[in-house]
Amino acid sequence: MSTRTAEERQREIVRAARASGSVDVTALAAGLGVAKETVRRDLRALEDHGLVRRTHGGAYPVESAGFETTLAFRATSHVPEKRRIAAAAAGLLGDAETVFVDEGFTPQLIAEALPADRPLTVVTASLPVAGALAEKGDMSVLLLGGRVRSGTLATVDHWTTRMLAGFVIDLAYVGANGISREHGLTTPDPAVGDVKAQAIRASRRTVFVGAHTKFGAAGFCRFAEIGALETIVTSTLLPATEAHRYSLLGPQVIRV
């Protein structure tokens, strides 16, 4: 049997979750040389400390001030769900002529789903979004300047927010690392939160896009309340009862 203390086991579990994006109770029990119930206890303790979120048979890491998934990792997790969400969000464009597209993989999918057959100005802090749209039809792409964050390839800091403050944007597509009814929209990095908050202030309408795993999670920096959103687009993996609770705070909630 394992001679590790509970604290050592839990540190190892968090390390494994962050390295691979999720952990499985059975595999952890075998790897750590302990009973499954011991692993479940460890996961409950880690969830109480806000380090993981438990799922049926395992857990995945919660993003925090000290840990954030990279864009490369996000491009491999829950991809079919994110594609459905992005397509539905792009369908909310309406008569918008100017659009802010946030950093992140789901917003990148929205950018790719935007119509190329009508004049559209897209403002973004994301290098991948700007690159994907630069050669698209009638689209005019405005890339916000600033310091580029390596994990997400997006610009931040006062250069970025100052540029945004000079615009009036029809529609903002915004993501977050966490969304909860208690804490609103959150992200681990204050510099990222500042850009998102400024984008929402500059926009007439704001659509939040996020996979079901974002809901109930809270990061370090709050950048918006739920009531600031016109619409939330997620998947049917978010229970209808939970979606209804969010809608009571103001936004329309669309599950696809």
N, C-alpha and C positions, 0 to 999 in steps of 0.2 A: 504493500500500500504506500501511497505518497506520504512523504514527510514534510511537504510544504505546508506553511501556515495558510489560513484563509486569506490573509492579506496578499501573500505571494501568489496564491492561486488566482485571486481576482485581478492582480496586476497582469498576470499572464493572459487571462481571458480578454482583458481590454486590449492588450497588445495584439492578440490574434484577431480580434474583431476589427481593429483598425487596419491591420495588414491586409485582411481578405474581404472586408466589407460586411461579413456576417460570421456567426459561429453556430455550431450545431451541438445540442446537449450530448448526444450519443458519442460524437467524435471527441468532444472535450473530456467526457468521463473517461474514455479510453486513453486519451493522451496524457491526462493528469493522474491517472491511476486512482480515481475516486468513483463513488457511486453517482448515478445520475441525479439522485435527490440532492446530493452535496452540490453538484453543479447548478441545479435549479435554485438552491438557497443562495449560492454566490451571485447568480444572475439577478435574483430579487434584490439583494443588497446593492449591486451595481446600479440597478434601475432606480432604487431609492436615492442613490447619490447622483443620479442624472448622467451616468456614463454610458449606459446602454438602454435600448428599448427591447423588451422581450417580445418574441413572436411565438407561434406554435412550434415548439421543438427547438427553439434557439433564441438568438438575439442579434441585433445589429448596433453599431456604435452611434452615439449621439454626437453631433458636431458641437464643439464648444470653443471657448477662447483659445484653448491649447491644441485643438484638433479640428481640421477641416478636410473633407474629401477633395481630391483634385478633379479638374474638369475631365481628365482622362478616365478616372474611375467612374464618374457620373455617366459617362457615355457608354458604360457597360452594364449599369444597373437599372432594372425596371424599364427597359427601352420601349417595348410595345405600349405600355401604359403611357409613357411620356409622349409617344408619337400621337396617340389618340387625343391626349390633352392639348398638344400643340395644334393639331388640326382644328379642334373645336374652338380654341382661342383665336386662331387666325380668322375663323368665321365671324368673330365679333368686331371685325375692323370697321364695319359700317361705312360712313362717308369720311372717315378720318383721312387727312392728307399728310399729317405729321405724326410719327410714331416713335416712342422710345422703346427699345428692346434691351432688356437687362442682360447681364452676364449670366452664364450657366448653360447647361446642356438643353434643358427644355425650352428656354427662350431662343436658343440657337435653332431648334427645330421649328419654332414659330416663324422665325425670320425666313427659313427656307420654304415655309408654306404660304408666305405672303404673296398676293397676286403680282405678277410681273407686267401685267398688261394695262396698268394705269399709273399716272404720276404719283409717286409716294416719296416722302422724305423720311428716312430712318436715322434717328439719333441713337448712338450706342457707345458704351464704354468698353465693349467686348471686341477684341481683335478678331476672334473666329467669326463673330456675327458680321463684322465689317467686311471681312474677306469673302464670306459666303454671298454677300449681297452686292459687292462692288461691280459685278458684271451683269447684273440682272436688269434687263429691259429699261423701263422708265424710272428706275429707282435712283434716288439721290441719297448717298450715304454720308453722314457726318460722324466722324470718329472723335470722341471726346479725348482731349490730351490729358496727360498726367503720368504718375508712376505706375508701371505695369507690374501687377502681382503675378508671380511665377505660376502658382497653382491653378489660377483661373484665367490667365491671360487677359485681364481687364484692367483698365486704368482707374486710379483713385487719387485722393488728396485734393487740395484746394484748387488746383488747376481744373480738375474735372468738375467739381461742384460750381465753380465760378462760371464756367461755360454754360452749364445747365441752367443756372439762375437767369441767364439772358434769354431763355426761350419760353414760348407758350406752345405746349405740345397737345395735340388732340387726344392721344391715347397712349398710356404707358402699359407695357407688359412687364410685370415685375415678379421675380421669384424671391425665395427666402430659404434660409437653412432650417427655420422652424416657424410654425404658425400655431398659435393657441388662443383660445377665447380669453384666457386670463392675461396673457402677456403680449398679444398682438403678433406682429411680424418681427422676427429676430434673425440676427446673423452674428457670427463669432467676432468679426473684425469691425471696429468703430469706423475705419476709413471707408469700408464697403457700405456700412449703414448710412453714412453721410451722403453717399452718392445716390443710394436708393431713396432716401428721404427727400432729397432735392428733386429727383425725377418725379416723385409723386406730387410734390408742391408745384412743379412746373406744368403738370398735366391736368387737363379737364376731366379725363376719365382714367381710372386705373383698374386693370385686370390682373389679379393674382393667379399664377399658374404653379401647380405643384403636385407631385405624386402623393399618394395617401400616407406615405411614411413621414411626410413633413408635419402632419397634423398632431397636435398635442405636444410637440417638441418645442423647447424654448432655448434659444441661444443667449449669448452674453449681451448683445446690443439690440435694443428695441428701436425700430425705425418707423413704424406705423401702427396705428390701431386698426382693428378689423373694419370699423365704420368708415375708414378712408377709402375702402375698396368699393367699386361699383359691382364687380363680379369676381367670384372665385371659380376657377375651372380645375377640377380634379377628376379622379376616376371613381367608378362604382365600388372600388375597394374601400373607400371611405363610407361607413354605414350611413344610411339615409337619416337615421335619428340624429347622428352627429352633424351631418350637413345642415339639417333643420336648425340646430342650435346656433350654428354660425350665421345662418340667414336671419335669425332674430336680431343680430347685431347690425344689420343693414344691407349687406351685399346679396345679390342673387347668387345662388350656388348651383353650378352646372356639373353633373357627374356623368362621365362618358365611359 
